Amino acid sequence: MSSEPRQSGVSYEETPRIIVLDDEESIRLGCEKVLSREGFEVDVAADGSSGWEMLKEGDYDLALIDLKMPGIDGMNILKLLNENLPDVVAIVITGYASYETAVETVKLGAYDYIPKPFTPDELRNVVRRGLERRFLRLSNRRLREERERFLLDLTEERSRLLTILRAMSDGVIVANRRGELVLSNPAGRGWLRGDPQEGEVPPVIADVVKYEEISQMVERIEEDPDLASCDAELDAEDDRYFHAAATAVRDEGGAYMGVVIVIRDITERREIEKMKSAFVRMVSHELRSPLAAVQGYLDLLVDGDVTEEDSHRMLERCRARVEALQQMINDLLDISRIESGVMHREMRVQDLGEVLEEVVELQRGAATGRDIDVLLETAGCLELTADRRELEEIFTNLVSNAIKYNRDGGRVTVTAARSEDRLRVDVADTGIGMKPEVLDSVFDEFFRVRSSETASVTGTGLGLAIVKRLVDAYGGDIDIRSEYGEGSTFSVELPVQPK
Ligand code: ADP
């Protein structure tokens, strides 16, 4: 005999379990025989009490219950089932079928009843109908639960998605296949006129979007089934630049579902690009003139039409120009190292007084040659945590400028002192000074004051740019006071313990 129930119309995931509660042995045996042959699992009980115990444990699908039984009678079994196991289909077996009994048993939760005596076929039919009902009830419930779970997942998913969209700084605008606006985040709504979310009917993107470039992108995507995405740059007000990307959304079959537009502020990127190209222009310009000079001298030397004395002089000039170029390249490399942060720094406790002494000593030769006095005045503990090479670079640049842009017989005074958790160094000179209008530019790359007084002074215009970057890297400050024709004072403040 097959273990698969021979049912028509309904297939069961597991073999249905049936229990027969009847004190009449022939009924119990008859039912067991007929229903087992149908492929069901059948148990029997001869009285209500043991039947109820079995029902509680047995995980039955259907119970055939005799109304008149010793122990707990059929009516009470129905009550117990109704209260405790409402999913078990109850079919009443009754010897005296009457309208009243039928009504009462159905009231107590019975699905149907079968009057004695019954034929095997009547039994099979009533059991089949009962099982079908149970199967339908269970599968309906499962479907409902699945649907509820799916809806819950969907709501959670949607609210998670909306939270992410809301938090995004990029603008997001979504249109459906008819080009109607279906979703936008707060950043995206800045690109739309009015508050399109308010209306009941979704507006067409082209009618509400502020920039024509966006509606053109949507149009292109809608019209060209092969176009996966396209982008455009938007020039907004206040010199800001935006990049908009539109991506087509297609279903698994490739059918067009709509378009997602993401708009990103690229102003900062643009600014950096502009600065980069300005810097490259500046560097090329600065390199060109010394190289042109060297080439000019070399041309004359190659032509050979120069005296030995002239050729020596020209070679000397070439050397000076090449040295200056080398200095410029070193300075540029320093700047790029500071900017990129890939400097090898050894942060240790340093005595700034000692560093300044060394810097001044090394520059004294250049000063003495022009009869310039260099004084160093230090007070108190001047210890700070820093990279020694960087300290030397900052103060060598400042002291060397104070000498370079000084007058013969002038003076340079370097004073250093501690104030709270900072060290302050003033480098003051009695030199040519600077006009107020140039003070803002001295820290720019390649900036040099062009005047008769500076014409003979060599330099790259990068020294103060390096100083400024280094001081910034320590979280310090640099400040200039200058009087044209009188002299300048550069003041540097560095924290004792940089962060
Ligand atoms: P460089 O000295 O190589 O030209 P810097 O960046 O060190 O470049 O200085 C930029 C410009 O600032 C100098 O060319 C000069 O015109 C001006 N400058 C710097 N220091 C002084 C100073 N102590 N007195 C007067 N002018 C100065």
Boltz pocket constraint, residues with backbone or C-beta under 6 A from the ligand:
constraints:
  - pocket:
      binder: B
      contacts: [[A, 397], [A, 398], [A, 401], [A, 402], [A, 405], [A, 429], [A, 431], [A, 432], [A, 433], [A, 434], [A, 442], [A, 444], [A, 447], [A, 448], [A, 449], [A, 450], [A, 454], [A, 458], [A, 459], [A, 460], [A, 461], [A, 462], [A, 463], [A, 464], [A, 465], [A, 488]]
      max_distance: 6.0
